[in-house]
């Protein structure tokens, strides 16, 4: 039996749908049943249900807000994850922890390998790295899966924001010097469901294939959605945000290849499928 935290989020929602499709039994505690700001809140539901796998998709993800709510971000993503990991160790469960490209410094143009130096440039990245360290230290049977630029049907994301803005504006400025890979939660959920059936534990990078800038991503969104909006690429300097963003979010998939897991489809293909679903 699988326990999914964060079922109301984009990834938790699609993981639940994927497990349902496969006929895999799962439980998904509510925010009240599994609460990541206290030790008892984070542990009790896991200790009571004794799952075989915990897919820890719940997290504090408000990147800019985290700069002023650092204590909350570090508690949920750092201590909360540690408590979940301790509970997993106690009941003997495998643990999947969803992490982020933000654990890296974002320098250069080379895709990051899983064991490259961690140098988070913002509070969110630091909080997720704390979570990684806890999982590594406490749970032998773990999968740490770093992803980036996530979008899914159940929640807010860049695509929905662009389409909303594109409905009223003919010109949008979007940063063009941050490079990464969009990731569709439907595709990522399939990989996680595959992973949990194996004992190929370790750290992985998983995003849809291909790299782009946010501006290129925005142009493709409008192109595929048939919306006539001009996207002007601007440097990050012209669009300051409370939290620093990494310029290089490219992640190497060597770890997936070596373990025999399938890479995710190209991001353009994922975007097309997402837009079709959104329309429906």
N, C-alpha and C positions, 0 to 999 in steps of 0.2 A: 504494500500500500504506500502511496506517495502522499506527502503533505506539501501543499503549495502555499507559501506565504505571498501576500500581495496579489491576490486574485483580482482585485479591482484595478490593477495597473495594466498597461498594454501587454506586457509579456506574460504575467500570471494568467490573464484572461485567455490568451491564445494557447498557453500550455495546457490549461484545463480542457479546452476544446480538443486539442490534439490527443490527450490521454483518453478522453471520452471516445473519440474516433477509434482508438486502438483497443478499447475495452479494458483499460487499466483503471483499477480502483484508486480513487484519491479523496483526500479531505482538504478543504480550504477554509481555515479558520477566519472569522471576521476580525476586524481591527480590535474589537473588544476582547475576543478570545485569545489573540496572540498580539501582544502589545510590546513594542521593542524599546520602550524607555525605562523599563524596570526588569530586574532579573527574573522575578517570578512571572511577570507578564510574558516574557520571551520564552521561558522554559516550560511552564506548567502544561500547556496544551500538548506539546511534543512528548513530555514524560508520560502523560495520560494516554495518548493514542498510540505511542510506540510505532511510528511508521518505519518502513524499510528504507525510504528515501525522503530527504527533505530538500525541496527545490526552493531555495531562498531568493525569491524574486522581489520581496518587499524592500524598499529603501527610501531614504530621504533623497530626492532627486532635483530639488530646486537649486540649481547651480549658483545663480546670482544671489538668491536669498540666503544661501549658506554662509556667505561672507559676513552677514550680520547675525545669523542664527547658528553660529559655529558650534555652540554647545549642543544644540539639538541635533545638528547634522552628525557630529562626532559621536554622540550618544547612540543614535539610531543605527548608523552605518558601521560604527566601530564597536562599541560595547554591546549593542543589540545583536550584532552578528556573532560576537564572542559568546554571548549567552546561548544563542541558537546552536552554535558549534559545541558548546559544553553539553547541551541536552542531546545532540546527535551522538556524541561520544558515549554518553550514559546509556542510551538505548541501542547503540550499535548501528545507527542509521548511516547510509551514504549521505553526503551533503553536496549539493550543487550551489555554488555561490556566484551570482552574477556581478561582475565587476566592469571596469571601464577603461577606455583608452586614456582617461584623465590621470591615471596613476603614473604616466610618463611625462617627461618635460616638454615634449612637442617640438624638439629641435630637429634640424636637418630635413632630409627628404626620403630617407630610407625607411621602409616598413619596420616597425619594432618587432623583435623576437620576444618570446615569452619571458626570457630571463634577463633581458636588458635592464639597465639601471632605472630604478623608479625615482622620479623627481617631480611629484605633482606640483602644479603652479597655482592651485587654488584649494580652498577648504574642502570642497566636495571631493576632489581627487585624493586629498589626504585622508578623509574619512573612509573612503572606499579601500584605500591601501591598508588602513588599520584593520578593516574587516578581512581582507586577504590574509594578513599576517596571523590573525586569530585562527582562521580556518586551517591554514598550513600547520600551525603549531599544535592544534587540538584534535583534528580529525584526519586520520591516516587515509580513509577512503573518501577522498574529496575530488570534486571537479571545480576548478575556478575558471569561469568563462568570461573573458573580457570582450565587450562589444562596444559599438559606437553608433551615434546618430540614429537612435531607435525610433521606429514608427509602427503603430498598430491601430486597429479600428477602435479600440476601447480606451480613449484618452486623448489628450492634446499632444500635438507634435508639429514639427516644422511644416509638413505638407498641408495640414489643416489651416495653419496660420497663413501660409502663402495664398491658399485658395480664398480664404476670407478677405485678405487684403486685396487680392486680384479682382474681387467682385466690385470694388469701388475705386480702384486706382489703375492708371494706365502705365505708370512708371514706378518701379521699386528699386531701391538700392540694397544690395546684399553683398556681404563680405566675400572676397575672392582669393584671399591668401591663407585661408584655413582649409587644409586638404584632408579628407577622410573617406569613409565608406558608410552610406546609409544602410540600415539593417531593418528588415521587415520581421516583426515578431512571429508571424506565422512560420517563416522559414527557420528562425532560431528555435522556436518551440519544437519543431520536428527533430532538430539536432539534439536538443536536450533530452527528448524522449528516447532517442537512440542511445545516447550516452549512458543514461541511468540503467540501461539493461546490461551494461558491460562493467568490467573491472579495470578499464583503461584510465585510471585516476591520474590527475595532474592538472596543469594549467594550460588553457587553450585560448586562442583568439578566434572569434567567430563574428563575421560581418558578411553582408552580401558582397559578391565579387566586384572589383573595380574601384577606382578612386575618383573623386571629383571635389570641386570647391562647393561651398554653400551656394554661390551664385550659379554655378553649372547645374546644381541640383534643382534650384528654383526654376531655371529656364526649361529643364526637362519636365518638371511638374506642369508648367503652363502649356508646353508643347503637347504633351500627352493628354492633358485635360481639355485641350482645344480652347484655351483662354488667351485672348490677345493682350498680353502684358509685356512691356519691355523691362528687362532686368539689367540694371547697371551695376557692374562689379566695382566694389570699393575696398580699400585696404582696411584692416581691423582698426588701425589708428583713427579712422574717421567714424568708427562705430564703437565708442567706448562702452564697456559693460562693467558692473561691479566686480565680477570674477574674471580673472585672466583666462583666456582660452588657448589651448595648445595650437600652434600653427600646423604641426605635423601629427595627424591622428591615424596615419597609415599603420595597419597591423598585419604582420606576416601570418600566413595560414600554415606554415611548415608543421606546426604541432598537430593540426588536424590531419594533414597528409601522412605524417609518420605513424599516427595511431590508426589510420585506415578509415577515418570518418569522411563523409562526403562534404565538400565545400558547399556553401550556400550559392544559389543562382545569382547572376549578375543583378546589380541594383536597379538597372533600368527595367528589367523583367519584373522584379519585385514591385517596383513603383506602379507599373501598368496593372498588375493584379490587384494592388491595393486600391487604385483609383476606380477600377471596375467594381470592387466590393463596396467602396464608398458611395458610388452612384446607385447601386442596388439598395 
